[in-house]
């Protein structure tokens, strides 16, 4: 049975970062809303209480029975979790003189296994408006900062270890925070750190065999890392009983349909490629509104998928590449999210398709999916691909979609992406792509004047896509790409580079 740490979510923007830090220490964990009943099975080794935008002194404060948890397992409270612990045991939590946000220096007052291997004056990150003014009886201070008398504490009376941290060890700016989290996991909870990609694959394939049995599974594949890894895991469990469908919607990247099908064949996957370009071009003709284009692509895909599914007999299950951030989003502290990313959820499938779901990646983060994919032997060019929008090039062609515009953009984008790879820049950016603008301008080629399209190159750096900065690509590289596009793609005579960050701009233009 896989060891597990439970993270109780009180609505902090940093809760996922706690989970990532735990996973990076090769310990499995799950995030659950603070008010969900805890199942204390033998695999559960400890509990972490997250931060929160709320105050423990509010009338509608989010409360859990920390004492009952600590009677069973080691507990670590972070920020709000620490304040809640202090208050429930009889301590005093009050408003800080001013909201404390940013870097601080942790001064260790007492040596403890939680703070083992932490430097004197270690940098930590604060984000709170309340402070613990007095600790309860039976607790002691482990660390302070210049302005905070209780930055780290522990319970000294009998019982399981119970700790609190006023700062956020999970964030990047707490320079030794991950050491503290690892100390809690290993020194205090006794975790063996054996949760690896290989371990995950073995456990998941066995679980899929039990879940699916001899049933048949259908799955839509996109060529992206999530659906490919999910399909490969399901294939390892049930072989040819997985039926993959890969649809060419006419707005894929250059030669993508052929290259992805070839990769699936090398992986031994049972995948059918469907050329539906004409179907989509017909539906997209004359449409220029971005949301309308998205709906046409999504709706058209469902029509094709349903049509192909009807050709198969005995399908009972639907495979999906849903990953953990989508699951967390749908069960947040604040109630179900209004929308789940459509490219991870084949939403809107006809009611006639009564299929139960198979989601082997639903507890993995994106970087973990990539590690599992590498362990499965999936080619690196598929594992390390940049994110690509579900509607494809349809939202990178501003205005109406035509087959000629798609060809122009495919050719220009291929030059750009291949150029990034040749220059060793592809892995340094989170996402890159080319946008065809509904703008023509005058140019000169030889002795002739031209009046042709403009493309914008986009490249951003990011950790998770929620915020992004424009990538500072070398001028010489951009100049070379501009020349190559203009000289080799008839119909384009001008190239610009997008230097907008997110926010206020989005990564995609539509």
Secondary structure, DSSP 8 states (H G I E B T S, - for coil): ---EEEEEESS-TTHHHHHHHHHHTT--EEEEETTS-----TTEEEEEE---SS-TTSTT-----HHHHHHHSEEEEETHHHHHHHHHTT-EEEEEEEEEEEEEEEEE-S--GGGTT--TTEEEEEEEEEEEEE--TTEEEEEE-SS-S-SEEEE-SSSS-EEEESS-TTSTTSTTHHHHHHHIIIIIT-------HHHHHHHHHHHHHHHHTT-EEEEEE-SSHHHHHHHHHHHHHHGGGEEEEEEE-S-S-TTHHHHHHHHHHHTT--EEEEE-HHHHHHHHTT---HHHHHHHHHHHHHHHHHHHHTTSSSEEEEE----HHHHHHHT-TTSS-S---GGGS-TT--TT---EEE-TTTT--HHHHHHHHHHTT--HHHHT-----TTGGGGTB-S---HHHHHHHHHHHHHHHHHHHHTT-GGGSSEEEEEEEEEEEEEEETTEEEEEEEEEEEEEE-SSSSSBEE----HHHHHHHHHHHHHHSTTEEEEEE----BTTS-SS--
